[in-house]
Structure formats: structure tokens, C-alpha cells
Amino acid sequence: MAEKVKDPVCGMAVDPDTAPAKAEYKGKTYYFCAPGCRAAFEKEPEKYVGKEKSKGCC
């Protein structure tokens, strides 16, 4: 099991090995708890890149 990373949209801890969704942005891979969070990220990635605060999920 890999070290968990934070979903940039909702702040949930996600295991990169089993994450239901992922996306590439500016050469970095981001992992998501659900396809809905990935869709929100892909729509406005700059809104979420570098954010540390939890926003609620899905």
C-alpha cells in the first residue's frame, strides 16, 4: 500500500494505488476519491492546485 495523498478537491486521503480517478496537470499526477472530484479539478485546475483546505466531497 502506498502512502496516502490528499485529493486536491475535497481533501480526502487517497491511496494512489487504488484511487478511483487520477489526472495529470503541469507534469504532476493528482489522485481523486471519485470521478466527480476529478471532473471538478479538470474544469478549474488552478482553483485547486496548491490548496490545502478541505472543501467537502462530491
Phi and psi in degrees as a GROMACS rama.xvg file:
@    title "Ramachandran Plot"
@    xaxis  label "Phi"
@    yaxis  label "Psi"
@TYPE xy
-79.383  160.751  ALA-2
-64.7915  137.227  GLU-3
-71.6342  148.569  LYS-4
-122.285  165.203  VAL-5
-93.3483  130.085  LYS-6
-63.5414  121.412  ASP-7
-68.6602  -15.8429  PRO-8
-87.5602  -52.5698  VAL-9
-106.756  -13.8151  CYS-10
86.7769  1.35097  GLY-11
-68.7857  145.174  MET-12
-75.7876  129.813  ALA-13
-129.834  136.509  VAL-14
-83.8977  117.224  ASP-15
-57.4297  -28.8527  PRO-16
-71.5258  -25.2317  ASP-17
-124.23  9.38494  THR-18
-57.9945  134.304  ALA-19
-69.8873  -15.5682  PRO-20
-153.81  151.148  ALA-21
-150.8  160.226  LYS-22
-149.523  151.868  ALA-23
-101.529  138.715  GLU-24
-150.023  122.27  TYR-25
50.5442  44.0607  LYS-26
79.2433  4.14612  GLY-27
-117.676  142.666  LYS-28
-94.7113  130.63  THR-29
-113.551  142.192  TYR-30
-115.104  145.786  TYR-31
-130.655  152.393  PHE-32
-75.5046  -21.459  CYS-33
-159.587  156.991  ALA-34
-57.6809  -29.2419  PRO-35
-64.6473  -38.77  GLY-36
-68.2459  -39.4285  CYS-37
-61.9741  -42.7312  ARG-38
-61.4358  -42.3805  ALA-39
-63.5953  -41.6911  ALA-40
-63.7516  -46.5623  PHE-41
-65.0534  -27.5602  GLU-42
-72.0193  -40.8127  LYS-43
-142.482  67.9399  GLU-44
-60.2165  -36.1311  PRO-45
-63.8328  -23.5911  GLU-46
-66.9501  -28.6529  LYS-47
-108.387  -22.5278  TYR-48
-65.2032  127.038  VAL-49
83.7866  -5.89777  GLY-50
-76.2238  138.026  LYS-51
-112.159  -13.4032  GLU-52
-85.2191  139.796  LYS-53
-72.8932  140.323  SER-54
-117.967  -0.0115612  LYS-55
90.7847  152.516  GLY-56
-109.614  149.407  CYS-57
